[in-house]
């Protein structure tokens, strides 16, 4: 499973890492440390307050969390991250005065994520897919038009005929239109 920090945003001057998890792209994820800091759990370990809530309500929160393997100077560690559902539940369980504002901030961030305004998310991925398809279509169209131009030039040079193209009618039609537009076709009497 691939984890990626997509963006860093601030909630009341608190840096928040927006994480995307491969296979779970319908939502973003936040660390317990970032959630704890946003909720004002400042006992030196903001993740600890979230950890306590998690253990008290594990039956409700476990399915909305996972462990993120992170390389640290002390070696690899696993950091618990939480999906939007868990973030909302944690804010309700926390009794923090900042919970209401944080929930509103998360809701706005989620909307931006889904609309692709964070540079990622479902809407952005869909837009990228459409752009790739359009680019491929345009590349193929350029190849087709180059082939049409090349074949029209061949015919105008007397090195082939439109009848040679009968096995591919749509190509024959395109070449015919290109030849008809060329002023040399009348001089050469190609359509007489």
Backbone bond lengths (Angstrom), bond angles and torsions (degrees), N, CA, C in turn:
res aa  C-N    CA-C-N  psi(-1)  N-CA   C-N-CA  omega(-1)  CA-C   N-CA-C  phi
1 X - - - 1.448 - - 1.530 107.70 -
2 X 1.331 115.78 134.91 1.456 121.30 -177.41 1.528 109.93 -102.57
3 X 1.326 116.05 132.97 1.456 122.85 178.33 1.524 106.94 -114.94
4 X 1.336 116.00 138.44 1.460 118.89 -179.22 1.521 109.95 -141.76
5 X 1.332 116.17 130.55 1.457 120.41 173.08 1.526 105.78 -80.23
6 X 1.326 115.63 110.80 1.460 121.42 -175.38 1.509 113.02 -80.91
7 X 1.303 115.64 -39.26 1.456 120.33 -174.53 1.523 108.51 -157.99
8 X 1.292 113.36 163.66 1.462 120.68 172.90 1.519 106.22 -122.87
9 X 1.308 116.19 123.13 1.456 122.03 -179.79 1.522 107.93 -123.94
10 X 1.319 115.49 163.62 1.460 119.61 -179.40 1.515 110.98 -117.46
11 X 1.312 114.32 136.30 1.454 121.92 170.27 1.526 105.22 -116.52
12 X 1.325 117.30 112.44 1.468 122.05 -178.26 1.529 111.38 48.05
13 X 1.293 117.37 50.95 1.473 124.67 178.75 1.528 114.08 66.15
14 X 1.299 116.97 15.63 1.469 120.64 176.54 1.524 107.02 -105.10
15 X 1.313 116.75 121.26 1.461 121.43 -179.16 1.519 111.59 -69.37
16 X 1.319 115.18 130.83 1.462 121.04 -179.29 1.528 108.03 -122.54
17 X 1.337 116.14 130.19 1.463 120.69 175.81 1.523 108.76 -91.43
18 X 1.323 116.12 123.27 1.461 121.55 178.30 1.527 105.87 -94.86
19 X 1.324 116.04 116.17 1.467 121.79 -172.28 1.522 109.41 -110.83
20 X 1.331 114.91 137.95 1.466 120.11 173.24 1.518 107.30 -114.23
21 X 1.325 115.65 139.29 1.459 121.66 -178.54 1.519 108.37 -116.71
22 X 1.325 115.27 126.88 1.458 120.70 179.17 1.532 109.48 -57.72
23 X 1.310 115.01 131.97 1.465 120.07 -178.60 1.516 112.88 90.21
24 X 1.335 116.67 -9.05 1.476 122.05 179.75 1.528 108.80 -132.15
25 X 1.334 117.88 42.86 1.455 122.20 -172.91 1.526 114.13 -74.43
26 X 1.324 117.47 -4.51 1.456 119.20 -178.96 1.527 112.29 -74.21
27 X 1.311 117.12 -10.44 1.462 121.22 178.89 1.522 109.55 -146.57
28 X 1.310 115.50 168.58 1.460 119.90 172.99 1.520 108.04 -108.53
29 X 1.312 116.21 170.40 1.458 122.25 -174.77 1.524 109.59 -129.36
30 X 1.326 116.08 150.86 1.461 122.83 176.95 1.523 109.00 -127.02
31 X 1.322 116.09 151.33 1.471 119.51 177.74 1.520 110.29 -80.57
32 X 1.319 115.08 155.40 1.466 120.54 175.59 1.519 111.11 -60.63
33 X 1.322 116.22 -35.86 1.468 120.63 179.09 1.529 110.78 -62.55
34 X 1.343 116.46 -45.74 1.470 119.79 -179.22 1.528 110.99 -67.69
35 X 1.318 117.15 -40.31 1.468 120.80 178.14 1.524 109.66 -62.94
36 X 1.339 116.17 -46.05 1.464 120.43 179.72 1.523 112.32 -60.48
37 X 1.316 116.95 -42.17 1.467 120.66 178.37 1.529 110.21 -63.45
38 X 1.330 117.23 -42.51 1.466 121.14 -179.93 1.526 111.37 -63.96
39 X 1.330 116.05 -33.78 1.472 120.00 -179.51 1.523 112.50 -83.74
40 X 1.317 116.98 -3.16 1.462 120.75 177.08 1.516 114.37 85.96
41 X 1.315 118.35 20.04 1.463 121.66 176.01 1.532 106.84 -79.11
42 X 1.320 116.33 88.96 1.463 120.01 -172.32 1.526 112.82 -113.60
43 X 1.305 116.24 48.05 1.464 120.24 177.51 1.527 111.28 -88.53
44 X 1.334 116.94 22.82 1.458 120.58 -178.12 1.517 112.33 93.94
45 X 1.328 116.73 -20.82 1.468 121.38 178.38 1.528 107.72 -139.28
46 X 1.356 116.89 84.77 1.467 119.03 -175.98 1.523 113.17 -58.60
47 X 1.331 116.69 -28.79 1.467 119.53 179.85 1.521 111.58 -67.04
48 X 1.325 117.57 -24.24 1.466 120.68 -177.30 1.527 111.66 -62.24
49 X 1.333 118.08 -42.73 1.468 120.58 178.45 1.513 111.43 -61.37
50 X 1.318 116.28 -40.02 1.470 120.58 178.27 1.520 109.69 -69.21
51 X 1.329 116.68 -38.89 1.467 121.09 177.89 1.534 110.46 -59.51
52 X 1.329 116.63 -42.86 1.477 120.50 179.11 1.537 110.69 -63.10
53 X 1.325 116.61 -44.39 1.473 120.34 177.39 1.519 109.74 -61.98
54 X 1.329 116.10 -43.65 1.468 120.60 -179.25 1.534 110.46 -58.24
55 X 1.329 116.71 -46.97 1.475 119.28 -177.98 1.531 112.22 -68.93
56 X 1.327 117.12 -33.83 1.471 120.05 177.77 1.534 111.51 -69.24
57 X 1.330 116.83 -30.95 1.473 121.42 -175.11 1.528 111.21 -124.43
58 X 1.320 115.06 34.85 1.464 120.83 -176.45 1.529 111.76 -56.92
59 X 1.329 116.43 -36.65 1.468 120.15 -179.15 1.534 111.82 -60.36
60 X 1.328 117.75 -29.02 1.466 121.25 179.54 1.533 112.54 -95.37
61 X 1.316 117.02 -27.92 1.465 120.53 -171.83 1.529 115.27 -98.12
62 X 1.315 116.75 -22.82 1.464 119.26 -172.59 1.529 113.23 -57.64
63 X 1.331 117.70 -42.68 1.469 119.69 -177.64 1.524 112.16 -68.77
64 X 1.330 118.32 -14.55 1.463 122.31 -179.73 1.520 112.38 -107.29
65 X 1.326 116.28 22.33 1.461 120.01 178.53 1.520 109.28 -139.93
66 X 1.317 114.65 163.56 1.464 120.34 174.99 1.516 108.27 -158.08
67 X 1.319 115.32 167.29 1.455 120.49 178.86 1.525 109.61 -96.41
68 X 1.324 114.63 133.88 1.458 122.72 -178.40 1.520 107.59 -109.06
69 X 1.342 118.68 115.74 1.470 120.44 178.68 1.528 110.33 -73.76
70 X 1.327 116.11 121.57 1.459 121.89 -176.24 1.524 109.14 -125.40
71 X 1.339 115.62 136.12 1.465 120.51 174.21 1.520 108.23 -83.18
72 X 1.316 116.43 127.57 1.461 121.48 177.41 1.524 108.50 -125.51
73 X 1.338 117.60 165.73 1.464 119.52 177.48 1.532 112.24 -56.25
74 X 1.328 117.27 -28.25 1.456 121.52 179.28 1.520 113.36 -86.87
75 X 1.342 116.75 4.05 1.457 120.97 -178.16 1.516 111.12 110.53
76 X 1.327 116.80 178.91 1.471 119.77 -177.61 1.527 111.94 -67.11
77 X 1.318 115.42 139.58 1.461 121.90 176.07 1.520 108.53 -137.14
78 X 1.311 115.39 160.62 1.454 120.42 175.59 1.521 108.85 -109.30
79 X 1.320 115.13 127.61 1.462 122.20 -178.97 1.520 107.44 -111.96
80 X 1.320 116.59 131.44 1.464 119.24 179.27 1.521 108.71 -78.25
81 X 1.352 114.54 130.74 1.459 120.65 175.99 1.521 108.34 -118.98
82 X 1.341 114.39 156.87 1.461 120.76 -172.89 1.524 111.06 -129.72
83 X 1.335 115.61 139.07 1.465 121.57 177.60 1.524 109.33 -79.80
84 X 1.326 115.43 175.92 1.462 119.76 -178.35 1.531 112.05 -57.72
85 X 1.335 117.31 -39.30 1.466 119.06 179.75 1.522 110.86 -60.39
86 X 1.323 115.31 -44.24 1.466 119.81 179.80 1.521 110.99 -65.38
87 X 1.318 116.71 -39.63 1.469 119.59 179.86 1.522 109.48 -59.76
88 X 1.333 116.41 -46.20 1.469 118.79 178.99 1.529 110.92 -61.30
89 X 1.334 117.40 -45.90 1.469 120.12 179.78 1.522 111.22 -61.72
90 X 1.321 117.16 -44.46 1.473 120.53 -179.80 1.523 110.17 -60.02
91 X 1.330 117.07 -41.38 1.471 118.72 -179.54 1.529 110.86 -66.28
92 X 1.323 117.60 -33.96 1.472 119.40 177.48 1.523 110.98 -70.80
93 X 1.332 117.23 -38.48 1.466 120.86 -178.76 1.530 112.77 -76.15
94 X 1.319 117.96 -19.44 1.467 121.40 -167.88 1.515 115.43 -74.65
95 X 1.304 119.33 -30.27 1.464 123.77 -174.76 1.532 111.78 62.46
96 X 1.316 116.13 21.24 1.459 121.29 178.23 1.523 109.78 -78.98
97 X 1.327 116.34 144.23 1.459 120.64 177.60 1.535 111.16 -69.35
98 X 1.321 116.82 -21.90 1.462 121.09 -179.63 1.532 112.30 -88.53
99 X 1.321 117.56 -5.08 1.471 121.29 -173.06 1.522 112.32 -59.41
100 X 1.324 117.32 -44.48 1.461 120.85 -176.85 1.538 110.54 -61.99
101 X 1.322 116.72 -48.23 1.469 120.66 179.54 1.524 111.37 -64.52
102 X 1.323 115.98 -38.27 1.462 119.57 179.53 1.525 110.95 -65.98
103 X 1.342 117.30 -41.10 1.471 120.71 177.05 1.529 110.63 -59.33
104 X 1.323 117.33 -44.11 1.464 121.07 178.69 1.528 110.32 -62.66
105 X 1.309 117.01 -40.87 1.464 121.44 179.16 1.530 109.88 -63.75
106 X 1.341 116.70 -45.26 1.481 121.12 179.35 1.530 110.09 -62.69
107 X 1.325 117.77 -41.04 1.474 120.68 179.03 1.529 110.53 -61.24
108 X 1.325 117.36 -43.58 1.459 121.05 177.58 1.515 112.30 -64.86
109 X 1.327 115.70 -40.19 1.460 121.06 178.83 1.528 110.33 -65.33
110 X 1.316 116.18 -41.45 1.457 120.65 178.83 1.525 110.83 -62.56
111 X 1.317 116.59 -42.87 1.465 120.31 178.18 1.528 109.80 -61.04
112 X 1.319 117.36 -45.03 1.468 121.33 178.21 1.525 110.77 -61.16
113 X 1.325 116.64 -39.92 1.466 121.66 179.19 1.521 110.57 -62.47
114 X 1.314 116.81 -48.74 1.468 121.01 -177.42 1.520 112.23 -68.05
115 X 1.325 116.86 -29.02 1.462 120.58 178.88 1.527 111.52 -85.77
116 X 1.326 116.88 -3.77 1.459 120.17 178.30 1.509 114.27 83.21
117 X 1.333 117.41 12.09 1.466 119.88 -178.75 1.529 113.33 -81.54
118 X 1.314 117.22 -0.29 1.463 120.26 173.08 1.524 110.03 -98.50
119 X 1.323 116.14 7.19 1.454 120.43 -178.12 1.516 112.19 83.79
120 X 1.302 116.59 2.34 1.455 121.86 178.87 1.508 108.32 -153.59
121 X 1.295 116.14 -168.29 1.453 119.74 -178.08 1.514 110.38 96.36
122 X 1.332 117.30 173.51 1.459 121.06 -174.26 1.525 113.99 -57.38
123 X 1.320 117.99 -43.43 1.471 120.16 -178.27 1.522 111.07 -66.09
124 X 1.327 116.90 -41.21 1.469 120.06 179.72 1.524 110.70 -66.64
125 X 1.332 117.28 -42.31 1.471 120.28 178.27 1.520 110.99 -62.95
126 X 1.332 116.80 -39.84 1.459 120.79 178.02 1.527 110.12 -63.89
127 X 1.320 116.93 -42.96 1.465 120.97 178.21 1.523 110.70 -62.54
128 X 1.331 117.64 -41.74 1.469 120.83 177.87 1.526 111.25 -63.10
129 X 1.328 116.65 -41.30 1.470 120.41 177.05 1.526 110.65 -60.15
130 X 1.323 116.54 -45.35 1.460 120.80 179.50 1.525 110.86 -62.48
131 X 1.329 116.39 -40.50 1.462 120.09 179.48 1.526 110.88 -65.52
132 X 1.341 117.40 -39.73 1.466 120.55 177.65 1.526 111.05 -63.56
133 X 1.325 116.51 -43.74 1.467 120.69 179.25 1.529 109.45 -63.00
134 X 1.322 116.41 -44.03 1.461 119.95 179.92 1.533 110.70 -63.58
135 X 1.325 117.08 -42.21 1.465 120.79 178.81 1.528 110.68 -62.54
136 X 1.336 117.23 -43.45 1.468 120.45 177.62 1.530 111.10 -62.70
137 X 1.330 115.76 -42.23 1.457 119.81 178.21 1.524 110.55 -60.25
138 X 1.323 116.60 -45.09 1.466 120.54 -178.91 1.529 111.07 -65.61
139 X 1.319 117.77 -37.48 1.464 120.69 176.73 1.527 110.20 -62.66
140 X 1.321 116.47 -45.68 1.463 120.35 179.33 1.525 111.04 -65.24
141 X 1.323 116.45 -38.30 1.461 120.19 178.78 1.530 110.42 -64.04
142 X 1.342 117.26 -41.99 1.471 120.44 177.29 1.524 111.03 -61.57
143 X 1.329 116.90 -41.77 1.474 120.42 178.22 1.533 110.22 -61.95
144 X 1.337 115.48 -44.52 1.461 120.17 -179.48 1.529 110.40 -61.87
145 X 1.339 116.65 -47.31 1.464 120.05 -179.09 1.523 111.52 -64.86
146 X 1.327 117.87 -35.40 1.469 121.02 176.22 1.528 109.88 -64.60
147 X 1.329 116.67 -41.78 1.472 120.46 178.75 1.530 110.37 -65.33
148 X 1.336 116.60 -40.58 1.466 120.76 178.09 1.525 109.58 -61.76
149 X 1.327 117.35 -47.17 1.463 122.07 179.50 1.517 112.21 -61.02
150 X 1.323 114.87 -41.95 1.466 120.13 179.73 1.533 110.82 -64.32
151 X 1.325 116.54 -43.93 1.461 120.66 -179.35 1.527 110.80 -69.09
152 X 1.339 117.28 -38.39 1.468 120.47 177.22 1.527 109.83 -62.29
153 X 1.319 117.65 -42.38 1.480 121.58 177.72 1.517 110.90 -61.95
154 X 1.325 116.86 -40.24 1.469 121.36 178.27 1.533 110.97 -60.95
155 X 1.337 114.69 -44.64 1.469 119.68 -179.46 1.529 110.08 -66.19
156 X 1.317 116.27 -44.26 1.465 120.25 179.37 1.528 111.82 -64.72
157 X 1.314 117.51 -25.11 1.462 121.87 177.56 1.528 111.40 -86.08
158 X 1.342 116.70 1.35 1.453 120.73 178.25 1.521 113.62 77.62
159 X 1.318 117.88 20.72 1.471 121.55 -177.74 1.530 112.29 -104.17
160 X 1.316 117.56 13.59 1.456 121.34 179.16 1.509 109.78 -178.98
161 X 1.334 115.95 174.44 1.473 120.97 179.45 1.520 109.53 -134.10
162 X 1.307 114.43 162.65 1.468 119.32 175.73 1.520 111.22 -64.30
163 X 1.318 117.44 -30.35 1.463 121.27 179.89 1.527 111.34 -63.69
164 X 1.331 116.43 -27.02 1.474 120.04 177.50 1.532 111.28 -62.96
165 X 1.330 115.93 -21.38 1.467 121.04 -175.28 1.521 113.38 -97.00
166 X 1.324 118.79 6.02 1.467 122.08 -177.40 1.528 113.88 -55.48
167 X 1.347 120.34 -33.08 1.476 118.78 179.34 1.539 113.86 -63.18
168 X 1.341 116.78 -17.05 1.470 120.32 -179.95 1.531 107.84 -127.57
169 X 1.352 116.89 82.38 1.471 120.68 -171.62 1.534 115.01 -57.43
170 X 1.333 118.74 -42.31 1.471 119.24 -177.71 1.518 110.41 -66.27
171 X 1.319 117.41 -35.29 1.463 121.59 177.31 1.532 109.13 -70.13
172 X 1.316 116.52 -42.11 1.467 121.28 178.27 1.535 110.44 -59.33
173 X 1.354 116.62 -43.57 1.468 120.58 178.72 1.523 111.38 -62.08
174 X 1.332 116.73 -43.72 1.471 120.81 -179.53 1.529 110.55 -64.27
175 X 1.325 117.41 -42.04 1.465 121.11 179.27 1.532 109.49 -66.53
176 X 1.329 116.83 -41.16 1.470 120.86 179.38 1.525 110.19 -58.51
177 X 1.351 116.73 -45.09 1.475 120.56 179.17 1.527 110.74 -62.68
178 X 1.316 117.00 -40.18 1.465 120.40 179.15 1.525 111.03 -65.76
179 X 1.327 116.46 -41.01 1.473 120.58 179.47 1.529 109.69 -67.37
180 X 1.347 116.87 -41.39 1.476 120.36 -179.49 1.526 111.47 -62.01
181 X 1.316 117.25 -35.97 1.469 121.27 -178.98 1.525 111.82 -72.33
182 X 1.302 117.42 -22.97 1.460 121.04 -177.92 1.531 109.34 -77.76
183 X 1.338 119.38 125.42 1.464 121.71 -178.47 1.534 113.40 -60.88
184 X 1.303 118.23 -22.36 1.471 120.59 -180.00 1.523 111.48 -68.04
185 X 1.332 118.33 -23.03 1.468 119.42 -177.24 1.525 111.43 -62.60
186 X 1.333 117.97 -36.10 1.479 120.57 177.73 1.512 110.48 -70.74
187 X 1.330 116.30 -39.82 1.466 120.36 179.97 1.519 110.70 -64.28
188 X 1.344 115.72 -36.80 1.459 120.68 -177.69 1.528 112.07 -84.37
189 X 1.333 116.78 -10.42 1.464 121.16 -179.76 1.519 113.34 66.01
190 X 1.315 116.99 35.90 1.469 120.66 -176.46 1.538 111.86 -66.20
191 X 1.310 117.87 -32.68 1.466 119.78 -176.68 1.524 112.70 -106.37
192 X 1.311 116.99 19.58 1.461 119.04 178.89 1.502 111.28 -83.80
